[in-house]
Amino acid sequence: MFSCLSAYAQQDSAIVAKGERLLNLGYGVTVKAKESSAAISEVTGDEIMKSAATNPLNALYGKGLGLTVLQKGGTVWESVPTTIIRGLNSTRDNSILVIIDGFERDLSMITKEEIESVQILKDAAATALYGLRGANGVMLVTTKTGSRKKIDIHVNYEHHFNMLNRLPKFADGYTYAQAMNEALKNDGLSPMYDQTQLNGIKNNDPHYGNVDWMDEVLNKSGSTDNVFVTLSGGGKVARYFSSIDYLSYKGFIKPENIVDEYSSQLKYSKLSIRTNIDVDLTKSTLLSFKMSGMLAEHNRPNPLTGDIMSMIYNTPAAAFPIKTPYGEWGGSNVWTKNPVAEIAAKGYARSHQRLLFADMSIRQDLGMFLKGLSVDARIAYDNFCDYWDNYGMNYAYSVPNVSNPSSSEDYTLKGESTAASFSSSLGNQWSRFNLWGRVNYANAWNNHKLDVTLAASREQTILNGQHNTRNRINLLGHVHYVYADKYIADVAFSRNGSNLLAPAHRFGNFPAVSAAWVASNEDFLKDVAFLDLLKVRASWGLTGTDIMPESLMWNRKYGWANGYILGGEYNGASGLGEGRLPTTNMLYEKVAKANLGLDMSFLKSFDLTVELFKEKRTDMLVTPGDVSAVLGATNAFQNIGKVENKGVEIAANYHKEIKDFRFNVGGNFTFNRNKIIEMGEEYAPYEWMKATGRPVGQIFGYEAIGFFKDEQDIADSPKQNMSTVKPGDIKFRDLNGDKIIDEFDKKAIGYSSQVPEIYYSINLGIEYKGIGIDALVQGTGNYSAIASTSSLFRPLTGNTSISEYYYNNRWTPETPNAKFPRLSQGTNANNFNDNTVWLTNKSFLKLRHAELYYKFSKKLLASTPLQSAKLYVRASDFILFDHVDVCDPEAMGTSHPIPASIQVGFSVGF
């Protein structure tokens, strides 16, 4: 196919249209973009470098047609986004396979300056070679290599000013105390705070709490420094590319430590080194060696980052002061963790990561025996581990023993302050060994071109724990044929084996066929001056997956269990109990993929790609329905699940260059919709209750029709069985008309909560005499979530806090048309369940990056040793349009918030 390039990655589209760019399907199989019949989108390394992201995956937002990248909250070392190709086609695992330089690897563990290109393999024609690993699509990454020219040295430095925005605001101590009293009154209980306490909190009496925990724990700004150096070049015999990247990050923790010997700041540092070398051993023998290494360390307070954010969200401002007037840490019998003390006086933890990616290949041209014949062999070894150092401490805190303390005697000291104690542990550890070889025949004669590849591979991955060694074997073939530069046919086949599957079904066969017609090369269109390319493509094939929900699931398993003692009283003895029942005659899951594609180019400046696709997954492992506890074990998985997924992808780009002026504008648009055909769902008496026939991740809940006005309104309405209702509680629609609101009245609401149906981006680039602007906005549509974050949307229950947003929008008798229900201190199952009050439109439009740059002209650099120089300022994640308002829709919950960033940097080449 003509490369279905991300519209953002088509700066060189004129060259692509001539078919000079090669597309890589893996296992050494490459085809010219113009002669490809598969659905592949590409993002160049230059496009990735426009992003300020420190993780290459985060540089792919809105790039790569068909690729959905969803950001998540978390610290810089946790910031690994969700990546999906062509939406969801499974109720289980939808993770994609990532291949770097021919082997499965983690893209987040290399740096973006190492990357030459990223290709997204989408249809069966592109993924059939991967067989049991190709069901969810493949991301194929190629790193940079040297060239036959003198040494090039490039140095780049960036400083990031990171800022926290869209942080929720929680009620101050006085507002919280009022809200709690109001909630207790609504529940028919006595108030918690008397007037003396209310006055003390309001007037900031140091005996009472009135603490903005968000402000006390988090700074609004942090920083990142990133410097990288690349060296490349070579001569007649050898070529090389080397890079060194150093990253230093300082986070947003504010409190200072009470012990000088350590820091509890969120800090991260990483050193990455790569060397790629190609050597011509003879005129017909090429030896290649690639090695990438990483050393990383991150530092955090002893509590996990998620625990810190949870404390900030859930500890009320009025809970206690940071410290009492008498110098001890504040605390209470209800809220036993002081957020500031947890950071400043609990110690710290530090991880040390080590990574090695290494591979070597040799290619021998056998043209002396048969023109176009060659053989390849490759071997790779990868290793990763991380170690943890923990320095744990404890602190004492002071709890008032009277309602209104006024002296040190009114406090009781609890807990014990202890010195730091050291411990270490091994975290994650794995190693992977790969070996593969291939035979290739490529030749052209008259109007014919033929490229045939046969290959075999062996992979072994060893993880921590028992039964965690994974062995895979792959035998594959690919035939590519072109006639008269107009008619293209491809056949791909693989036979995969995996020890993750049941012994009787460890091998599967995965064929694919595809064809393309380059109509623009026909005689009747050759003279159409404005038409550069018109190509139609079609493909069909099978892929599969060996990713199982549990290990060794075809065997009967037993685990620790308590049981009855026959003939006597139960004494708490433990024994073995049967776990999940084994899956008999287990099959691997299969996906049939069909694709239609259209590629067009006009006037050497406008490019258009349209893809229509349909996928159907069968033999999907699901657990059919609920089973009675009398069975004594969990029901077995069965291969009966089916999901259908279909959609459309469109990429368009316009680019123009006139003397010193360059301009490009374009966009990507993807729409996909899936449907569960079969999932072994238990019986449901009404259609609206069924997940079958609906999208994967469909939200179900009650339809709210308002709030109860008064007791008479409650009496006149259907009975709601979740909990006792009062005025201000949510009123739900009685779907089945039985005058009772229960589980039979739940229905599908909103869209999927997992992946949006619509994913799109728009890019713009303008440059004149070295001054340029580059920007990318990315958005989603048909995307839903249930707003359930404690304190923010579900306040006070479980002794949590309350957000200003909720307090200002709560129901009261004076505000009967409020956004949220009444305040309640206890568990309120009627209000805090999945229903349309909490249904949130999670769609958004975000400025992923905008850059203003200046490239120095050759004339200005003529008297310097520099070959190139660039200054730039970037902004990332700075502008957001959404429907959530109170927090970032990409980080709903109590995770570390997503920072916005401004970067200043320079790049020079020698």
N, C-alpha and C positions, 0 to 999 in steps of 0.2 A: 504494500500500500504506500501511497504518498504519506510521509510521516504525519500522523495526526498530532502535530505539534500543539502544545499549549500555545494559544495565541500570544501569550506573553513571551514565548521562546522562539519567535520567528523573525528575529532581526536579520537573519541570513536566508530568507525564504527564497530569494531568486536562485541562490545556489542549491537549496534543497529541491526546488522545482526542476532543476536540471538532473536530479538524481545522483548528485555527487556525495550526498551524505549517506553513510552506512547505518543501518539499523541492526541491532544485535539481539538475537533471540536466545543467546546463551549456548553453552557447549561448543563454542567456536563458530556457530552458524550466524552468518551475516548476510544481509541482502541490501541492495541499493534501495533507498527510500522510494524512488519512483517505481521500482519493480516489486514492491512488497504487496502481498495480498492480505496481510494480517492487520489487526487493530492494535497499533502501538502509538502511544504519545511520548513525547520527548521533552525534557527540560535540560538545557545546556548548563554547563558549569558557570558560564558568565551570568546567566539569569539567577542562579543560586547565590552568587556572590553579591547581588544587589541587595539581598536581605542582611540585616544585622544579627540574625539569629545565631546563637552559638551552637545549636543543635541543627544539623542539616535537615532533619525532618521538619523543623519549624520554619525552614526556608522554602517549603513547598506549598504554602497556603495559596490556593487559587491557581496553581501551576500544574500542568500535566492533565490534559483532558481526560476525565473519567476517574481521577484520583480525588478522593475526599479526605482532607486533613482537618481534624477537629482538635482545637487547643484545649488543654486542661490546666487547672490550677496546680500549683506546686512550686517548690524551690527550683533553682536552676538545674540541679542534678536530677530532679524528678520530672522535669519538663519534657516528657516524651508524649507527643500527641497521638491520638488515635488515627490510624490510616486505613482507609477502606477503598477498594477498587469496585466501582459500579454497584455501590450500595450493599444491602444485606441480601444474602441468598441462603442463610442458615439461621435456625433458632439457637445454634450453639456458637461455634467459633467462626469468626469472619476475618481473622487475621491474615495478612498477606505474606507471601514469601519474599524476603529481601535477599538478593544475590549481589555480592560485591566482588568484582573481578573473577566471576565464575563460581563462587562458593557462598553458601548461606552464612550471612554475617549480620551484625546489628549496625544499622546506618548511624545511630546516635553515638556510636563509639569512634567515629572518625570525624574529621573536620571538613567544612565545606570547601576549603581551598584545595583539597586533594581531588575533588570530583571533576571529571571531564564531562560526564553526562549522566542523566537518570532517565531510564526508559520504562514506561508503564506498559506491561504486557497484559492485554485484556481479554481477547477472544481465544477460542480453542486453538486456532492456527498459531497463536503466539505462545500458549501455555501448555499445549499437549506434551511437549518435550519434558515437562516437569511432572506429568502423571499424577501421582498421589499427593503432590505438593501444589498443584496448579489450580485447584478449585476456586480459590478466592482471588486469583490474579497474582502477578509477579512484578516486583520492582527490581529492575536490573541496573546496577550502578557500575560505571567504569571509571577508574581513577586515571589520573594524568600520567603521561609518559614523556620522555625526552624527544628531541628532534636532532637532525643532522645540522647543527649550527653552533656558533660559539655560545659560551655560557650566558644565560640570562639570569639575573638576580632581581627578585621583586621583594620589597619590604612593605608591609602594611601595618598600620597601627590604628586602633580605635579606642576611644574612651566613651563609655556609655553612662549617661545620667539616667538612672532608673527611678521611676516614680510610681507610688501606689495611688491609684485613683479608683473610683467607684467602690470605695469601702462603705459598707453599711454603717449607719449611725444608730447607736443604741441610746435608750432613754437615760437621762441623768438620774442620780439617786433619788431625788424628790419625786420625779415623775414615775420612776419605778415603784416607789413605796405607795404612791397614790393608785397606780395601776393594780398592785397586789391587793390593796384594801378593796378596790372596786371588784376585783375578781372574786375575792372571798365573800363579799356581800352578794354578788350574783349567785354564788354557790350556797348561800344561806348560812355562811359561817362568820365568825367574829373577825374583826380586822387584825392584821399582824402588827401594824405600826400605830402607836398612840401619838397624840399631838406633840408631846415632848420630843419623841423620836423624829417626827416629821419636821419640826422646827430645827432640830439639831442637824439633820441631813441638809435641809434647805440652806442653813446658815454656815455650812461647812465646818461644823464643830468637829475637831479632830477625833473625838470619841466615836463618831459615826462615819460610815462610808459614803463617799460621793465621788467615785473614781471613774474617769474615762479610761477603761482598760485598753481600748484600742490605741489611744494616744500614749498611754504609759508604756506599752509594750513595743509598739512599732514606730519606727521613724518613717517619714513619708518619702525618704529618698535613700538610694543605695548606689552602688557603682560597679562597673565592670571594665577591666582593661584587657585588651586582646591584641597581641602582636604576633604576626606570622611572617616567616621568611621562606621563599621558595627559590630553588636553584634548578635550572634545567639546561640541557644542551647535549652535545655529543659530537661524534665524528663519524668516520666511515665504518668503524668497527663497533662502537658502543654508544648508546644514548642513555641518559639518566634524567630522572626527576626526583628531587628531594624537597621536603618541606619540614619546617619546625614551627609549631604553634604553641603559644603559651597564653593561658587564660587565667585571670584572677578576678574573683567575684566577692563583693562584700554586700551582705544582705541588709535587712531592715530592722534588726533587733535593737532596741534602745537601751534597756537596763544595763548598768555596769555591774561587773562581778564584785562580789565581796572578797574574793580571793584573787590575788594579783598573778598567780602562777598560770592561769589559763584564761581563755576567752570563750564565751558562750555565744558569740556572734554566729550568724549563718554565713559561713565562708566556704568558698570552693576554689580550688586551683587545679589546673590540668596542664600537663605537658604531653604533646602529641608529636611523634616523629614518623615520617614516611620516607622510604627510598624505593624507587622503581628503576630497575636497570634492564636494558635490552642489549644483548651482545650477539653479533654475527660471528659465530664460531667458524663458519665457512660461508661461501656464497649461497649455500642451500640449507644452512642450519642456523636456527635462531634460538638462543637461550634467553629466557626472561626470568627475573627474580623480583619479587615484590614483598616488602615487609613494612608493617605498620605497628607501632608500639604506643602505648599510652600509660602514663602514671597520673593518678588523680587522687585528690584528698578533699574530703569535705568535713566541715566542723559544724556542730549544732549544739544547742543546749541539751541537757539530758532528756527532757521530755521530747517526744517526737513532734515534728512540725505540725502535724494534724492535731495533736493534743493541745499544743499551744493555741492554735486558732480556735479549737473547741472551747478552751477556757475563756478566751477573749469574748466569744459569742455568748457563752452561757453564764458567766459570772456576773450577777447584777452589780450595777454601780454602787448600790447601797449595801452590798454584802458585808463589807468591812473596809477600813482604811488600809492603804498599803502597809503602813506601820502605825502602831498605836502611839499616843502621845508620849509613851514611856520607852519607846525604842525597839519594841519587839515587832516581828512581822505580824500583820493582822490576819485574822482567821475567824472561823465560826464552826459550830457543830454541824451546820448544814453544808456550807461550802468550805471544804477542808483544804483546797488548793488555792494558794495565793499566786495569781499569774506572774507577778513581778518576781516574787521569791522563787518560783519554779525555774525562772531563767537565771537569776542572779545568784542563787544559793543552793542549786540542786546538782551542780557539776556539769559535765559536758560529755559528748561522745564524738568520736572522730573515726572516719573510715579511710582505708587506704586501698586503692584499686590498682590492679596490674592487668594489662592486656597485651597480647601479641597476636597479630595476624601475619602469617608468613606463607607464601606459596611460590612454587617454581614450575616453569614449563619449558618444554623443548619442542620445537617444530622442525620437522625435516621435510624439505621439498624433494619429492621423488620423481620430478619431471624428467630425469635422465632415463627412467624406465617407462613412464607413461605421462605424457603432458597433462598437467593439471592435477596430478596425484600428490597428496601430502599426508603426513601423519603427525599427530600431536600427542603429548603426554603431559599431565599436570598433577602435581601433588601439593597438598596444603596441610598446615597444622596451625590451629588456633587455640589459645589458652586464655582464660580469664579467672581472676579470683579477687575477692575483697576481704579485708581484715578489719575488725572493729576494736578500737580501744575505748573503754568506758571508764570515766572517773566520776563515780556516783557519790553524792553527798545527801544529807538530810538537814532540815532546818526545823527549829521549834517555832510555833506560832501561838499568839495570845488570843484567847477567846473570852469575851465578856460573860460573867456569870450572873449579871443582873440586866434588866431591860434598859436601864439608862445609866451606864457607867460614868463615874466622875473622878475616880482615883485608881491608882495602880492595884489596890486591893480588890477592885471589882473585876479583875481579870484572872484567868487560870491559864498557865502555860501548858501547852500540849505538844507532843512530839519531842524529838531530841535532835539537837544540832550535832552533826558528826563530821569528821574530817573526810576528805576524799579517799575513796578506796578504788584501787585499780583492778580492772579485769579485761581480758581480751578474748576474742572469739573469731572463728572463721565464718564468714557470711556465705555468699554465693560463690560457687566454684564449678567450672566446667572446662572440658577440652573437646576438640573436634578434629578428626582426621579425615581428609578427603583424598581420593585418587580417581582420576579419570583419564581416558584416552579416546582418540577418535581417528578415523580415516576419512579423508575428504577428497572428492574428485570434482573439479570445476573446470569447464572448458566451454568454448564457443566456436561454432562453425556455421557458415552461411547465415541464416536467420535464426539459428538456434543457440540457446544458452542453457547449460545444465550444471547444476550444483548438487552433489549428493554427499550427505554426511552420515556415517555410522559411528556411534559412540557408546561407551559404557562407563559407569561411575559407581563408586563405592564410598559410602559415608558412614562414619561412626562418631556419635556424640556421647560423651560420658558426663552425667550430671551428678550432683550430690544425692545421696540416699540410695535405697534399694530399688531394684527394677527400673533404673533410670538410665540404662545404656540403650541407645537407639541406633539401630543398624538399618541402612537403606541401600538398595541396589537398584540401578536404573540402566536399562538397555534401550537405545533409542535410534531412530533414523529420521532423516529429513531430506526430501527431494524438492528442488526448486527448478522450475522450467519456464523459460521465456521464449516466445516465438515472435519474431519480427518487431520486438519492442512494443507489442500491442496486446498479446495474449499471455497471461501468466497463470500458472498452476502450481500449487504446493501441496505436498502430502507430508504429514508428520505422524510419527508413531512412537510410543514408548511403552515399555513393559517394566513396571515398578514392583519392587518387593520391600516390605517394611515389617520389622519385628514388633511394631506397635499393634499390628493386626492379629487376629486369631490365627493359629497355625494352619488351619485348613484354607484360609482365604488371605494369604499374605501377598499374593501377586495379583496385579490387575493390568489390563490392556487398555491403552488410551490412544485412539486414532483421531486424526483431524484432517480435513480437506478444505482447501480454499482456492479461490480463483479471482482474477482481476482482469479488467478490460481497459486499456489505456486508449480511450476513444479519441483523444486529441492527436494521436499518432496515425489515425486513419486518414486516407487521402482526402476524403470529403470534409475534413476539419483542419487539415494542415495549413490551409491558406486563410484561416480565420485569425486575423492579426491580433485581436484582443485576447484570445484564448491561449493560455500557456499550458494548462493541464486540465484534463477531464478524465477522471478514472473512477470506475465503479468496482466495488469489491464485494465478495460474499465468502462466508466461512461457516463450517459446522464441525463439531467434534466433541469428544468426551474428556473430562478431567476428573480428578477425585481428591480425596483427603484421607490421610492416615491419622489425623489428630483426634484422639479419643477423649471422651469426657472423664474416663478413669483408666488407670493402668491395669493391665491384665484382667480386663473386665469379663473375659470369657471363662474365668475360673471362679469357683466358689470361694468366698472369703469369710473369715471370722475375725472378730475384734473383741476388745474387752467389753464386758457387759455384766450388769447385775442380774440376779435371777432369784426365783423362789427356791426355798429349801424344802424339799419334799419330806413330810413327816415331822416337821418342826417349825419353829418360828423363824421368820426372816432375820438374818443377822448381819446383813450388809456385805456378805461375801461376794467376791467378784469371780467371774468365770469368762468363758468365751460365748459369744453370741453371733449368729449368722448375720452378715451385713446385707448389702445389696445382692439379689439373686444373680447368678451368672447369665450372660447373654449367650444363648446357644445359636449355632449356625450364623455367627456374626459376619456381616459383609462390610466392605468399605463403602463410604458414601460416594455417590457419583453426581456429576453435573454435566448436563448436555448444554452446550453453548452454541447459539446461532447469531451471526452478525452480518449486517449489510452496511457498507460504507460508501461515501461519495467524497472525492477530493477534487477541488477545483482551484485554479489560479488564473487571475486575469491581469492583463496589462503590467505584469511583473511587479505588481504592488498590492494586489488584494488576494488573500488566500481564504479558502473556506473548506472546512471538513464537517461532515454530518455522519453520525453513526446511529444505527438502530440495532438494538440487541435484545435478545431474549434468552434467559437461562432457566433451567429446571433442575433442581436438586432432588434426587431420589435416594432411597435406602438410608435416609437420615436417621441417626440414632436418637430416639426419644423415649421417655418413660410414659407408657400409656396410663392415663387416669390415676386416681387415688385407689389404694387398696386398703382393706380392713386391717386394723392392728392385730387381728387374730392370726394373720399370716405370719407375723413375727419377724418379717424382713422387708426391706425396701424392694419395690418392684424392679424387675430387670429392664434394661434398655432393650429396645427392639428396632430393627431396621425398617420402619414403616413410615417415617416422616417424609414429607414432600413440600417443597417451597418453589414457587415460580417468581422470577424476577425479570422485569423488562424495563426498557427506558430508551432515551434519546440523548445524544451528546452533540453539541454544536460548538465549533471553534471558528472564529472569524478574526482576521487581522488585516489592517491596512497600514502600509509602510511606504515612505517616500524619502528620497534623498536628492536634494538639489544643491549642488556646490557645497557650501558650508552649513547647510540646513538639513537636519534629519528629523523625521516625524514618524511616530507609529502609534496606533490606537487599536485596541482589540479586546476580545473577551472570550471567556469560556462559559458554557452553560450546560449543566447536566440535570436531567430529570429521570429518576428511576422509581418504580413502585413495585414492591414485592407483595406476595400473597401466600399465606400458609394454606396449602391444599390438604394436607393430612398431618396431624401431630399426635394421634392417639388420644385425643381429648376426651375426658370423661363426659358423661351425659349431661346436657344442659337443657332444661325444659323450654327455653326461649332462645330465639335466634340472636337477640342482642347480647346474650351472655357469652357467645361462642368466639373463641380466638381463631378457630379455623375459618378461612375465607378472609382474614384480615392481615394487615402487615405485621411483620416481625417487630416486636417491641411496642405493639399497640397498647395505649393506656386504657384501662377500664376504670370506671368509677360511677358515682351517683350524679345525676343531673340536678343541680341546685335551682330552685325556683324562687329564692328569696330567703328572708329571715322571719321567724315567728314573731308576730307583733305583740301578742299577749297570751294569757292562759286560754282565752276563748278561741283564739286562732289555733292553739295546740289541740284543744278538744275537738274542733271541727275538722282537723286534718287527719290523714292516715297515721297510724301509730308507727313511730320510728324506733326500731328495736335495738339500735346500737348502744344507746345510753339514755338516761332520763333527760328529756329536753325541757328547756326553759325559754322564755322570750329572749330573742337575740341569737338563738341557735339557728343553724341552717335547716331550711325546709327542702325536702327532696321530692322529685316527681315519682308518683306511683305508676310504674310502667306496666305492670300486669293487672292493675285494677283490683287487687285483693285487699285494699285498705291497710296494708302493712308494708313498711319500708324495710327491706332486708336484702340479702345477697342476690335475690332474684330481680332486683331493680337496678343492678349495675349494668352499664352498657359501655360500648366503645366511645371514648371522648378524645378529641384532638387527633394528633398524628403520633407517629412513633417517637419514643423518647431516646432512641439509640442513635439514629443517623437521620439527617434531614433528607427529604425527597428531592429538594432542589439545592444545588450547590453551584455558585457562579462567581465570576470575577471579571473585573474591568481594569485594563491597564492603559497607561498613557506615558509616552516618552517624547520629549522635545529637546533638541540640541542645536545650538548655533554658535559656531566658532569656539567650541570647547565648553561653553556654558550650557548646562542641561538640567532638566527636571525629569524625574522618573517616579511614577506612583502606581500603586496597585491597591484596589479596594476589593474586598471579598465578602460574600454574603451567603446566607442560607434561607431557605423557605420551607414551608410545610414541616415544621419542627416543633415539638411540644415537650413540656416537662411538667411535673407536679411540684409546685413550690412547697417544700417540706422542711426547709432548714430551721432547726430549732432556734428559738428566740427571734429570728427574723420573721418567720411566717407562722410558727407554732410556739407562741410565747408562754412563759410562766409555768407551764406544766412541767413537772419534774424539777421544780426549783430553778428554772432557767430565767434568763433575762427577757427583755422586750425591746424591740426596735422602735425607733421614733416613727418609722413608716407604718408599722402595725397600729401603734397607739393613736396616731392621727387619723387612721381609717377604720377604727373599730366601731362596732354597733353600740349605741346607747339608745335609750328611749327618745332622746332628742335628735338622734341621727339614724332613723329607721332604714334609710337607703344607703347605708355605709358599704364599704368594700369588703370588710372582714367581719366575722361574727363577734359576739360578746366576749369579754375577757372571762377566763375561767382558770382557777388555780390547779384544779385536779385534772386527771386524765379525762379528756372529753372525746370519747370514741365517735360521737355523732358528728362533731365538727372537724376533727383532725383525722380524716380518712381521705382516700383519693376521690375527689369530686370536682365539679367544674368551678367552684370558688377558687381552688388552688391550681386549676389548669392554666398553664402559662404558655404564651406564644414565645418560643425560644428563638425564633428567627431573628437575624441581626444583619447589619451591614457594617463592616469595620475597615478602617484604613490600616492595611497590613504594613505598608511602608511607603514613605515619600522621601525623595532624595533631591537635594540641590547640590550640584557639583560643578567643578571647574577643572578641565583638562588642559594642562599647559601645552602650547603648540611646540612643534619641533623647532621652530625658529627661536623661541624663547629659551629652549634647552640646548641650543647649538653650542654655546660656550661653557656648558657644564658636562660632567660625566654622566648625567642622567639621560636615559633614552625615553622615559615617560614619567609623568608626575600628575597626580590628581589630588585635589582637596574636596572634601564632601561633608555635608551635614544631613543626617537622616532622622526621621521620626517613625516610630513603630507602635502600632496598637494605640494610636493617640485619639482617634475620632471613632465614636461608636454610636450607631443608631439602632435602637432595639425597643422591645416592649416590656422589659423587666424593670427598668428604671433604677431599682434600689441596689442592684449588684450586676456584675458582669455575667451575661447569660452563659458564657463559656466556663464559668467557675462558680456555679450555684452550689452552695454547700459551705462547709467549714474548712476548706482547703486553703493553702497559701494563695493569696490573690495574684492575679496576672498583672505584672507591672507594665506600664507604658515606658517608652525609652526614647531619649534623644542621644544620637551618636555623632561625635565629631571624629574625623579621621583623615589620614592621608595615605597615599600609595605611591611608591616610586619604583622605577625600574632602571637597572644598570645594564 
